[in-house]
Amino acid sequence: MNLERVFSLKAHQTTIKQEVSAGTIAFLTSVYIVAINSTILADAGVPIAGAALATIITCFLGCLLMGFWSNAPILLIPGMGINAMFTYTFVQGSGLMWQEALAVVFTAGVLFMVIAFTPIAASLTKAIPDTLKAGITAGIGLFLTFIGLQKGGLIESNSDTFVQLANLTEPMPLATLLTLLVAVVLFVKQIPGHFLWTIIIGFIIGVVLNVTTAASAITFSLGDATAVIGQLSFSAILTIPFWTSVFALTMVLTFENIGLISGYTKTLNQPEKATRALQANAVSAMSAGFFGTSPTVSTAETAAGIAAGGRTGLTTVTTGLLFGLTIIALPFLGAIPDSAIAPILLIVGGLMFKEVAQLSFDSFAGWFSAYMIIAGIPLSYSIADGIAAGFVAYPILMLAMGKAKDVSKTMYAIGGLFFVHLLFVLF
C-alpha cells in the first residue's frame, strides 16, 4: 500500500513515523476502554468475554473506517456515558433485554446515518439550544460520577436518605480511594497512557488489599464471539420503551459527535473533513449494535493523538491495528476489580461536567431547562428521562415567557416526542 497516496502525508506536512507515533500514543490513552466498557456492559447481562471482544472489534473496525474514509486522526471507540445509557437506562431502567438494547443501538445507528448523510444534521444543530447540549454532557458526567461512587464502594444505599457514605476502611472503598489518588496524580502530570496505568496499579492495589472481583478470568474461544456478535433482537420493536430509547440515543449520538468532530477538525484546520468523519462515525455506531456493544463516538482521547502530531487517517489506522492486538489481553480482563475501574469513571465524569462552563444564564428558559437535565439524569438514574425533562421544559417555559416564536418547529417536535416518553414512564 502506498501510504503517501492514500493519506496525502506530504500535503498534511507529516511523515509515516510521526503518524505511527501519534497513533500509538492515542492507543495508550484509550485502550482502557476495553476493560471499562466490558465491565459496564456486563452489568447489563452481556457476557463479559463477549463484551470485551465486541469492544475490541468495534474499536478496530471503527478506527480503520474513520482513517480510510475521512483521512482524519479521530478515534472511534465506545463512548463513556453512552455505555452507561445502554446498561442503566435501556436495560435496568426500561426493562429491555441486552439483546433488545443492541437492536436499539443498531436502529439509532441507522437514524444517525440518515442524519449524517443528509442536511438533517445541520438542521438539528441549529434547532437545539447550545445550553441544552451542554446540559446533556454535564448531566451524563454526573451520572458517570454516581456510577463510579457506587462501583468503587464509596457510597451505599440507605433506607432513609437513599444513599450514604460507606465504611471507607473496607477493602473495596479503600482500594478505590488509593487508586483514585494514583489516577489523579497520573492525570494532572499527563503521563502517557495514564488511564491504562491506573488500571494496572489499581489491579495491584486490589490484590494487596484482597479485593474480590465479580467476574472470573476470561478465556478466548469461538463461543465468546458468538455469544454477542449478531445477537441483537428486534422482539421489542413494537413497544414504546424501544422507540423512546432509540430516539434518546439518536439525539445523544448526534449532538455529542457533531460537537466533537467539529472541534477536532477546526483544531486541525481541516473543516472539510467534518462531513465524512461524521459519516464514518455513524456507520461505526450502527455496526456496534451488530457486534455486541454500545455505540462508538469520536472520543476525547483523539486530542492526545493530535497533540502528538497526528494529522491524517494513518494515525487512526495505527490505533485501530493496535486495538486488534489487544485480543491477547482478554484472559486478564476478568481479574480487574471495580476499585480499579471506578476512579476512571470519576475522572471522566468530572471532565464531562466541565461543560457547565458553556451554559448561558441570559435566558431563564435555557439555563433552567439545562439544570433539569443535569439534575434529572443522575437523580432519575436515566439519561433518557433526564434529557426528556429538559427538552419538555424548554418549549413550555418559552411559551410562558411569551417567546413562542423563538422556538423552532423542530424543537417543538422533539419536545413533543420526549413528552410522550415521560407520559409512558409516569403511566
N, C-alpha and C positions, 0 to 999 in steps of 0.2 A: 504493500500500500504506500502510495506517495503522500506522506503526511503533509508536505508543503501544499500540494494541490488540494487536498481535502479540507484543510483547516486554514489555508492562507496565512501561514505563520509570519512571513516577511511583511505582509501588508498590515499585520497587527503588531509589528515590531516585537516579536518574541521568538523563542527558539524551542526545539524539542526538549532540551534539558530543562529550560525554565518551566515549560508546561507540565512536564512529568513531575518535577519537584513540587510545583503548586498543587497538582492533583494528589500527590502523596500526603502533603500537609493537610489538605482538605479531608482526605480519608481519615487521618488520625484524629481529626476534630469531630468527625461524625460517626465513626464506627461504633460508638457507644449505643447507637440506636438499635443495633441488633439485640442487645440484652434488654434494653428498656422496652422496646416495642413488644418483644415476645412475652415479657413479663406482664405487661398491661393487657395484651390480648388473651393471655392465659386466664386472667380474671373473668373474661367473658366465656370461658369454657373451651377456647381454642387449644388444641394440644400444643404444648409449649415447643416441642421439637419442630412440629409443622409450622408454627408461627414464626420461629426463628428462620427456618428455611425460606418461608414466604417473604420474610423481610429482606433476606439476602438477595433473593431473585428479583424483587421489585427494585431494590437499590441498584443492582447490576444492570438490569434492562432499562430502568428509568434514566440512569446517568448516560448510558450509551445512546439512548434515544435523544436526550437533550443535546449531547455533544455533536452527534451527526446531523440532526435536523435543524438546530438553531445555531450551531457553532458558538455557543455561549458557555462560559465557565460557571454554569449554575447547576448546583447539585439537586437531585430529586431523591428524597428519602421519605419514609412515612413520617407524617407531621406530628410533633408533640402537641397535645391539646386535641387534635382530631382523633388520635388513637384513644384518648380518654373519652371522647364523644362516642366512639364506637362501642366501647365497653360499658361505660357507666350511664350513658343516656339511652342508646339504642337497645342494648341487651338488658342491663339491670333495671333501667328506668322504664322503657317502653314495652319490655317483655318479649322482644324478638329473640329468636334463637340466633346463635352466632352465624349460622349458615344463611339465615334471612338477612342479618346485618351486612353480610358480604354482598348480598343482592342489592341492598341499599347503596353500598359503595359503588357497585357496578353501574346502577341506574343513575346515580348522581354524577358519576364519571361521564356517562353518555350525555347528560344535560350540560355538564361542564364543557364537553367537546362542542356541543351546539353553540354555546356561548363563545367559546374561544375561536371558532372558525367562522363566526358571523359578527356583524356590528353590534350584537346584543351586549357584548362586554362593555363597550363604551357607554351604552345607554344606562346600564345598571350602575356603572361607576358614577355617572352624573346624577342619578336619581337618589342614591343613598347618601345622606349627610356624612361628612367625614367624622363627625363626632360619634355617630353610631358605629362606624367601622372601628374607631379607636376603642370604643366601649366593648366591642366583641373581643378584641385581642386582650385587653386588660382583664376582662371577666374570665376568659379561658386561663389566663395566668394565675388568677386567684384560685381557680378550680384545681389547677395542677398543684398549687401550693397546699391546698387542703388534702389532696390525694397523697402528696409527699409526706405530710404530717401523719396521716393515717398509716401508710405503708411503713414508715420508719418507727412506728410505735410511740410517737411523741404525744399523741392525743388519743383518748379513748372515749367510749360512749358514757353518758351519764343520764339517768332517768329524769333528773330534774332540769339540768341545763343543756341536755343533748350531748355536749362534748365537754371534756375537761382535760387538764394536763395529766399525762401518765406518770408513773413512777420512773423517773429518769435514771435510776440506779439499776434497773433491769437490763439484761444483756442487749436486747434489741434497741431500745432508745439510746442507751449509752454508746453502742456501736454507731448508730446513726449520727449522734452529735459529734463524735470523734471524726467520722468520715466527712461530715459537713465542714468541719474545721479545715480538714485537708483540702476539700474541694474548693473552698473559698480562697485559700492561700494559692492554690494552683491557678485558679481562675484570674485573680487580680494580678498575678505575676505573668499571666498569659503564657504559661508553659504549653508548648505544642502538645496536642492530644490530652489536654487537662482532664476532660471527662473520662477518657479511657483510663488514665492513671488513677482517677478517682475510684473507678470500679475495681481496678486491680488492688489498690491499697485498701479499699473498703472490704474486699473479699478477705484479705489477710487479717484485718481487724475483726471481721466476723468469725474467722477461725479461732483467733486468740480468745475471744470472749464467748466462744461456743454458741454463736447464734445459729438457730436452726433454719433450714431452708425448706420451703413448701414443695419444691419440685425435686425430682430425682435427676441424676445425671442424664444427659441426652446422648443418645447414640443415633447415628445417621443410618437410615435404611430407606428403601423404596417406599415402605409403608408410611414413613414420616411424611414423605412428599404427597402421597395420595390422600393423606388424612385431611389436607386442607385445599390442595390445588383442585380447582373446578368443583368445589363443594358448595358453591353459592346456591341458595334455594329461593325461588320466587313464590313459595307457598303462601306468603303473607301479602302478595301484591295487591289484593283487593281490599286490604284493610287500611284504615285511616293512619295508624301508627307508622306503617310502611312509608306512606307518601309524605307525611309530615316530617319524617326522618330524612327522606330524600331531599325535600325542599330545604330543610335547615342545613344539611350537609352541602348542598349545591351552593347556597349563599356563602357559607364559610369558605369553601374552596375558592370561589370566585373572588371574593374580596381580599382574602389573605394573599393569594398568589398574584393577583394583579398588582397589589401594592409592593410585594417583594420583588417581582420581576422588573417593575418599573424603576424601583430604586437601584437595583443592580445594573441594569442597562444604562441608566443615567450616569452612575459612578464610572462605568467603563467607557462612557461617551459612545455607546453603541445602541442608541434608542431604536434603530431599525430592526434589531433582533428581538424586540419585545413580543411581537405578534407570534413569531414562530416558536419562541420559548414558551409562551402561554399554551400554544397548541400541543407542544411536546408534553407539557405538564398535564394537560387534560387527558391525553391518550394514556399516559402513565398512570394517572389516578384511576381511570376506568379499569385498566389491566390489573390493578391491585385487588379489585374485587374478585377477579378470577383466580389469581394466585393465592389468595387467602389472607390478606392483611388489610389494615386501614389504608386510606389513600395517601399517595405521596404528595409532597409540596416542595416548592422552591425554598429549601431550608436556609435558616440564618447562618449555618456553617459555611455557606457559599462565600461569605465575607473573608474567611480565613484563606481560601484559595486565591481570591482576588488580591488580598493583601500580600500573598506570597508571589505574585507576579502572573497569575493565571489570566489569560486574555482570550483564549479560544476554547472550542469544544474539546480539544485534546486534554485539557485539564480535567474535564468532567469524565471523559472516556477513561482516563487513567484511574480516577477514583472508582468508577464502576468496575473495572477489571480487578482492582484490589478488593472490592466488596465480594467479588466472586470467589476469591481465595479464602474468605473467612469461613467457608463451609467447614474447614478443618477445625475450627474452634467450637463447633456445635457440642461436642461432648462435655465442655466445661461450663456452658451457659446455665444449666440447671443447678449448679452449685453456688451461684451468685445469690447472696441473701438480699432481702428487701432493704436492709440497712445500707447496702452499697448503691442501691438504685434511688432511694428517697432523696438524698442530697442533690442529685441532678435534677429531679423534679422541682425541688425548692428553688434552685438557682434559675432554671429555665422559666419557672412561673414568675419569678421576680423580674426577669428580663422582659417578659411579655407584659407585665403590669406597668412597665415604664411608659407604655403607650398612653397612659392617662395624661402625660405631658402634652399630648396633642389635642386634648379636649378644649373646646371653646366655651366660655361661660357668658358669651354675649346673648345667647338665647336660652331662656328657661326651658323651653320645649326640648332643645337639643341636649343640654347637659343633664337634665333630669331623666330623659329617656336613656341616655348613656349610663347614668347611675343605676337605673332599673336593671340594665343588662349586667353591669359589673357586680351588683349585689345579688341579682337573681340567679346567675349561673351557679355560683358555689352554694348558695343557700337552698336552692331547689335541687341541687345535685344533678342538674340537667342543663347542658349547653343549649339545647333546642328551646326549652322553656324560658331560660333567661333571655335569649335573643328575642323570643316572641314577646316577652313583657315590654321590652324597649321599643320594638318595631310597632306594636299596637299603641303604646302610649304616645309616640311621636305625632302621628296624624291627629289623634284625639286632642292633644294639647294645642297643636297648631290651629285646629278648628276653634277651640275655646278662646284662643288669643286673637281670633279674627284674622288669621293668616292662612286661610284655607287655600288661597291661590298660590301660595309659596311652596306648596307640596305637590310634587309631580304625580301624574296618574299612576305611574309605575310604583311609586311609594305607597299610594293608597291600595293598589292591588296586592302588594307584598304584605302590607299591614293587615289587609282583609284575610289573606291566607293564614297568617300567623294567628289571627283572631279565631279562625276555625280550629286551629291546632289547640289553642287554650280552652276552647269550649269542650273539645274532646277530652282533654286532660281533667277538666273540672267535673264533667258529667258522664 
